[in-house]
């Protein structure tokens, strides 16, 4: 681990980010253009003291999970992320694990979306980043670990996941989830994380196994759907998608027409916030 190089790199990247680029308030007392240490620590979900010690060349070696959080908080490119790992004494992520590194271009767009739910998904349905409105509408996805990070797996193994959709729409959602996974499986192959997910689902769900044999293939994100919030009830939303060039990640934005009941519910949701979300916390 090269503590000096790590500390200098973190300081440089922190100074290069502007608070307004990440949707943070600038404030009249801000003395520098870059982010404060406590802001980076908050974005990376770590203590300010821990982050400060890294910048002061006296911190312990960060774990790979911590480095992944720092790369996301500092909006690093793939090359910058790999450099961060190496100066911290780790190998750069392999292509198998690197797919969860959020594309900086998508993050920049997400940072500017405050008034409508928006989230970044992997090709396996993992929520890689979400704004406050998305957490309020769908729950905080950061609580899930392992294969359960995939909404596709949760759809077929956790009945609570289906409560967000009207009962009449659940069969269509099941087919869409399997068809989306088929796309990833076709691109990555049976030895990929997509293959691992398919094997787990075929063992866990007879419904998935039956749908998988249909060989339906489709990426369906542009859509009109109804979501069910535990406090506000049914909310009709339009879904728009922005993909990365390699199709491995997508920014999903949920909007409602102005002056509609659904729009009013989203405005109320912005007041309620994610802290009032009463959905299940199962992993």
Buried (B, 14 or more C-beta within 10 A) or exposed (E): EEBEBBBBBBBEBBEEBEBEBBEBEEEEEEEEEBBBBEBBBBBBEBEBEBBBBBBEEEBEEBEEEBBBBBBBBBBBEBEBBBBBBBBBEBEBBEEEEBBBBBBBBBBEBBBEBEEBBBBBBBBBBBBBBBBBBBBBBBBBBEEBEEBBBBBBBBBBBBEEBBBBBBEEBBEEBBBBBBBBBBBBBEEBEEEBBBBBBBEBBBEBBEBBBEBBEEEEEEBBBEBEBBBBBEEBEEBBBBBBBBBBEEEBBBBBBBBBEEEEEBBBBBEBBBEBEBEEBEBEEEE
